[in-house]
Amino acid sequence: MKTAIKYFLATTMFYFCSVVSAVAQNEQKDVNIDVNVQGGQWYTNWWIWVIVALLFIITIVAISTRGRRA
């Protein structure tokens, strides 16, 4: 009798889990995540590259003329 009850509970739980997973997979969600509200990425702007290039040139000049005296 205990084996029959265990078998019945096991098959009922298996059936319940398979029905729940089938229902969960059929549900469609419309998720729209748009983090690009104002335009392109920061590195697509030309003025960012100009500022970075100027800072790089100033750094190279400052490092290369550090030990020299005029």
C-alpha distances in whole Angstrom, upper triangle without the diagonal:
4,5,5,6,9,10,11,12,14,16,17,18,20,21,22,24,26,27,29,30,32,33,35,36,38,39,43,45,49,50,54,55,59,60,63,65,68,69,69,68,70,72,73,75,79,80,77,79,82,81,79,82,85,83,82,86,87,85,86,90,89,88,91,93,92,95,98,101,103
4,5,5,6,9,10,11,12,14,15,16,18,20,21,22,24,26,27,28,30,32,33,35,36,38,41,43,47,48,51,52,56,57,61,62,66,67,66,65,68,69,70,73,76,77,74,76,79,78,76,79,82,80,79,83,84,82,83,87,86,84,87,90,89,91,94,97,100
4,5,5,6,8,10,10,12,14,15,16,18,20,21,22,24,26,27,28,30,31,33,35,36,40,42,46,47,50,51,55,56,60,61,65,65,65,64,66,67,68,71,75,76,73,74,78,77,75,78,80,78,78,82,83,80,82,85,85,83,86,89,87,90,93,96,98
4,5,5,6,9,10,11,12,14,15,16,18,20,21,22,24,26,27,28,30,32,33,35,39,41,44,46,49,51,54,56,59,61,64,65,65,64,66,67,68,71,75,76,73,74,78,77,75,78,81,79,79,82,83,81,83,86,86,84,87,90,89,91,94,97,99
4,5,5,6,8,10,10,12,14,15,16,18,20,21,22,24,26,27,28,30,32,33,37,39,43,44,47,49,52,54,57,59,62,63,63,62,64,66,67,69,73,74,71,73,76,75,74,76,79,77,77,81,82,79,81,84,84,83,85,88,87,89,92,95,98
4,5,5,6,9,10,10,12,14,15,16,18,20,21,22,24,26,27,28,30,32,36,37,41,42,45,46,50,52,55,56,60,61,60,59,62,63,64,67,70,72,69,70,73,73,71,73,76,74,74,78,79,76,78,81,81,79,82,85,84,86,89,92,94
4,6,5,6,8,10,11,12,14,15,16,18,20,21,22,24,26,27,29,31,34,36,40,41,45,46,50,51,54,56,60,60,60,59,61,62,63,66,70,71,68,69,73,73,71,73,76,74,74,77,79,76,78,81,81,80,82,85,84,87,89,92,95
4,5,5,6,9,10,11,12,14,15,16,18,20,21,22,24,26,27,29,33,35,39,40,44,45,49,50,54,55,59,59,59,58,61,62,63,66,69,71,68,69,73,73,71,73,76,74,74,78,79,77,78,82,81,80,83,86,85,87,90,93,95
4,6,5,6,8,10,10,12,14,15,16,18,20,21,22,24,26,27,31,33,36,37,41,42,46,48,51,52,56,57,57,56,58,60,61,63,67,68,66,67,70,70,68,71,73,72,71,75,76,74,76,79,78,77,80,83,82,84,87,90,92
4,5,5,6,9,10,11,12,14,15,16,18,20,21,23,25,26,30,32,35,36,40,41,45,46,49,51,55,55,55,54,56,58,59,61,65,66,64,65,68,68,66,68,71,69,69,73,74,72,73,77,76,75,78,81,79,82,85,88,90
4,5,5,6,8,10,11,12,14,15,16,18,20,21,23,25,28,31,34,35,39,41,44,46,49,51,54,55,54,54,57,58,58,61,65,66,64,65,68,68,66,69,72,70,70,73,75,73,74,77,77,76,79,82,81,83,86,89,91
4,5,5,6,9,10,11,12,14,15,17,18,20,21,23,27,29,33,34,38,39,43,45,48,49,53,53,53,53,56,57,58,61,64,65,63,64,68,67,66,68,71,70,69,73,74,72,74,77,77,76,79,81,80,83,86,89,91
4,5,5,6,9,10,10,12,14,15,16,18,20,21,25,27,31,32,35,37,40,42,45,47,50,51,51,50,53,54,55,58,61,62,60,61,65,64,62,65,68,66,66,70,71,69,70,74,73,72,75,78,77,80,82,85,87
4,5,5,6,9,10,11,12,14,15,17,19,20,24,26,30,31,34,36,39,41,44,46,49,50,49,49,52,53,53,56,60,61,59,60,63,63,61,64,67,65,65,68,70,68,69,73,72,71,74,77,76,79,81,84,86
4,6,5,6,9,10,11,12,14,15,17,19,22,25,29,30,34,35,39,41,44,46,49,50,50,49,52,53,54,57,60,62,59,60,64,64,62,65,68,66,66,70,71,69,71,74,74,73,75,78,78,80,83,86,88
4,6,5,6,9,10,11,12,14,16,17,21,23,27,28,32,33,37,39,42,43,47,48,48,47,50,52,52,55,58,60,58,59,62,62,60,63,66,64,64,68,69,67,69,72,72,71,74,77,76,79,82,84,86
4,5,5,6,9,10,10,12,14,16,19,21,25,26,29,31,35,36,39,41,45,45,45,44,47,48,49,52,55,57,54,56,59,59,57,60,63,61,61,65,66,64,66,69,69,68,70,73,72,75,78,81,83
4,5,5,6,9,10,11,12,15,18,20,24,25,29,31,34,36,39,41,44,45,44,44,47,48,49,52,55,57,54,55,59,59,57,60,63,61,61,65,66,64,66,69,69,68,71,74,73,76,78,81,83
4,5,5,6,9,10,11,13,16,19,23,24,28,30,34,36,39,40,44,44,44,44,47,49,49,52,55,57,55,56,60,59,58,61,63,62,62,66,67,65,67,70,70,69,72,75,74,77,80,83,84
4,5,5,6,9,10,11,15,17,20,22,26,27,31,33,36,37,41,42,42,42,45,46,46,49,53,54,52,53,57,57,55,58,61,59,59,63,64,63,64,68,67,67,69,72,71,74,77,80,81
4,5,5,6,9,10,13,15,19,20,24,26,29,31,34,36,39,40,40,39,42,43,44,47,50,52,50,51,54,54,53,55,58,57,57,60,61,60,61,65,65,64,67,69,69,72,74,77,79
4,5,5,6,9,12,15,19,20,24,26,30,32,34,36,40,40,40,40,43,44,44,47,51,52,50,52,55,55,54,56,59,58,58,61,63,62,63,66,66,66,68,71,71,74,76,79,80
4,5,5,7,10,13,17,19,22,25,28,31,33,34,38,39,39,39,42,44,44,47,50,52,50,51,55,55,53,56,59,58,58,61,63,61,63,66,66,66,68,71,71,74,76,79,80
4,6,6,9,11,14,16,20,21,25,27,30,32,35,36,36,36,39,41,41,43,47,49,46,48,51,51,50,53,55,54,54,58,59,58,59,63,63,62,65,67,67,70,73,75,77
4,6,8,10,14,15,19,21,24,27,29,31,34,35,35,35,38,39,39,42,45,47,45,46,50,50,49,51,54,53,53,56,58,57,58,61,62,61,64,66,66,69,71,74,76
4,6,10,13,15,19,21,25,27,30,31,35,35,35,36,39,40,40,43,46,48,46,48,51,51,50,53,55,55,55,58,60,59,60,63,64,63,65,68,68,71,73,76,78
4,7,10,12,16,19,22,25,27,28,32,33,33,34,37,38,38,41,44,46,44,46,49,49,48,51,54,53,53,56,58,57,59,62,62,62,64,67,67,70,72,74,76
4,7,9,13,16,19,22,24,25,29,29,30,30,34,35,35,37,41,43,41,43,46,46,45,48,51,50,50,54,55,54,56,59,59,59,62,64,64,67,69,72,73
4,6,10,12,16,19,21,22,26,26,27,28,31,33,32,35,38,40,38,40,43,43,43,45,48,47,48,51,52,51,53,56,56,56,59,61,61,65,67,69,70
4,6,10,13,16,18,19,22,23,24,25,28,30,30,32,35,37,36,37,41,41,40,43,45,45,45,49,50,49,51,54,54,55,57,59,59,63,65,67,68
4,6,10,13,15,16,20,20,21,22,25,27,27,29,33,34,33,34,38,37,37,40,42,41,42,45,46,46,48,51,51,51,54,56,56,59,61,64,65
4,6,10,12,12,16,17,18,19,22,24,24,26,29,31,29,31,34,34,34,37,39,39,39,43,44,43,45,48,48,49,51,53,54,57,59,61,62
4,6,9,10,14,15,15,16,19,21,21,23,27,28,26,28,31,31,31,34,36,35,36,39,40,40,42,45,45,45,48,50,50,53,55,57,59
4,5,7,10,11,12,13,16,18,18,20,23,25,23,25,28,28,28,31,33,33,34,37,38,38,40,42,42,43,45,48,48,51,53,55,56
4,6,9,10,10,10,13,16,16,17,21,22,20,23,26,25,25,28,30,29,30,33,34,34,36,39,39,40,42,44,44,48,50,52,53
4,6,6,7,8,11,13,13,14,18,19,18,20,23,23,23,26,28,28,29,31,33,33,35,37,38,38,41,43,43,47,48,50,51
4,6,9,10,13,16,15,15,19,20,19,22,24,24,24,27,29,29,30,33,34,34,37,39,39,40,42,44,45,48,50,51,52
4,7,9,11,14,13,12,16,16,16,19,21,21,22,25,26,26,28,30,31,32,34,36,37,38,40,42,42,46,47,49,49
4,7,9,11,10,10,14,15,15,17,19,20,20,23,25,25,26,29,30,31,33,35,35,37,39,40,41,45,46,48,48
4,7,8,6,8,11,13,13,14,17,18,18,20,22,23,24,26,28,28,30,32,33,34,36,38,39,42,44,46,46
4,5,6,8,11,13,11,12,16,16,16,18,20,20,21,24,25,26,27,30,31,31,33,35,36,40,41,43,44
4,6,6,9,10,8,10,13,13,12,15,17,17,18,21,22,22,24,26,27,28,30,32,33,36,38,40,40
4,5,8,9,7,7,11,11,11,13,15,16,16,19,20,21,22,24,26,26,28,30,31,35,36,38,39
4,6,9,8,9,12,13,13,14,17,18,18,21,23,23,24,27,28,29,30,33,34,37,38,40,41
4,6,6,7,9,11,11,13,15,16,17,19,21,22,23,25,26,28,29,31,32,36,37,39,39
4,5,5,6,9,10,11,13,14,15,17,19,20,21,23,24,26,27,29,30,34,34,36,36
4,5,5,6,9,10,11,12,14,15,16,18,20,21,22,24,26,27,28,32,32,34,34
4,5,5,6,9,10,11,12,14,15,17,18,20,21,23,24,26,27,31,31,33,34
4,5,5,6,9,10,10,12,14,15,16,18,20,21,22,24,26,29,30,32,32
4,5,5,6,9,10,11,12,14,15,16,18,20,21,23,24,28,28,30,30
4,5,5,6,9,10,11,12,14,15,16,18,20,21,22,26,27,28,28
4,5,5,6,9,10,10,12,14,15,16,18,20,21,25,26,28,28
4,5,5,6,9,10,11,12,14,15,16,18,20,23,24,26,26
4,5,5,6,9,10,11,12,14,15,17,18,22,22,24,24
4,5,5,6,9,10,10,12,14,15,16,20,21,23,23
4,5,5,6,9,10,11,12,14,15,19,20,22,23
4,5,5,6,9,10,11,12,14,17,18,20,20
4,6,5,6,9,10,11,12,16,16,18,18
4,5,5,6,9,10,11,14,15,18,19
4,5,5,6,9,10,13,14,17,18
4,6,5,6,8,12,12,14,15
4,6,5,6,10,11,13,14
4,6,5,9,10,13,15
4,6,8,9,12,13
4,6,6,8,10
4,6,8,11
4,7,10
4,7
4
